[in-house]
Amino acid sequence: MVTNTGGKITLKLRVPSPSAQYTLVQGAAPVRTGVRCVQHFPFLGFLPPPTDGWSDITKLHIARYGVPKAGTAIWIRTCQHIDGWIDVPKVARARVPAAAL
């Protein structure tokens, strides 16, 4: 989920249940909304603890790429590491909306 309130961008991931061990957050650089496939997902950090079922990854993404512009698309990939094993990555895509008042 991406929100833009008065120019302040917030990126959050829905986390329905706590992760078993480590969840890695990887993110692509913001792209045009027409892009349908992204291949390069650099490591952004570990998934922050969720609050009310949402984990705020804004700081992780902005630290790597800066504040995304309205109208671009954000691609995020997560995968859990459990006892040295990696699960199937989950990919999420969201469009950065224009500023809402």
N, C-alpha and C positions, 0 to 999 in steps of 0.2 A: 504494500500500500504506500502510495506517495501522496503527500499533501503539500499544498503551497498556500500558506496563510499569510497574506501581507508580504510576500516575498521570502518568507522563512520556510525552507524545504525540510520535510521530515520523511525519512524512509523507515518503514517498519515491516517486519515479517511476522506472519501469524504462526504461533507456536502452540499447537493444541495440547501437547504434553511435554513434560521436561525431557531433555535428551539424556541418553544413558551415560555418556561420558563427554566427549568433545565433539562439538559441531563446528566445522570450518565454514567460514563465509568467504566466498570468492565473488568478484564482481568485475564486469567488463566496463570499459570506458563508456560514457553516455554516447548513444548513437541516434541517428534519425529514426523517427517512428516507423518508417517503411522497412527497416532492416528486420528480417525474419530469422536470421541465424547468426549466432556469435560463437566463435571458436576459442577465443582467448579470455580466460577468467583468472587473473592474478589473485593471489591470496590477500584478503583484506584484514582478517583477524578471526578471533573466535567469537561465536555467537554470544552476545550479552544475555544475562538472565532475563527471562520474560517478565513483564508486568501486565496482569490482566489478560494473559494469552498473547501478548504482542512483544516482540523483541525489537528495540530501537537500534538500527544499524546506521543511522545518519552519520555519526562521527567516523565510523570505519570507512564509509564511502567518500566522505568529504576529505578525509586525511589523504586519500590516494588521488582523487580526481578533482577536488574543489567542488564548489556548489554547482549542481547541474542546472542547465537552462531550461526554462519552460518550453514544452514542445518536444523535448528529447525523450528517448526511451532508456530506462535503466534495466540492465540484466543482472540478476543475482543467482548464484549457484551455491547450494549448501550440501554438505555431506557429513555424516557422523563417522567418527572414528571410535570403534569399540574393541578394546583388547588387541590393537594393531590391525584390525580389519576395517575396511571402508565400505559403507553401504552405497547403494545406487544414488548418484547425485540427483538433487531436485532443483529444477530451474524455474525461476520466476521472472516475469517481465512486467514492467509497469511504465506508463507514460507520465511524465512530469506535467501536471496541469498548470494553466495560467494562474496567477495569483488571485485568490479569493479574498474578499474583504471580511 
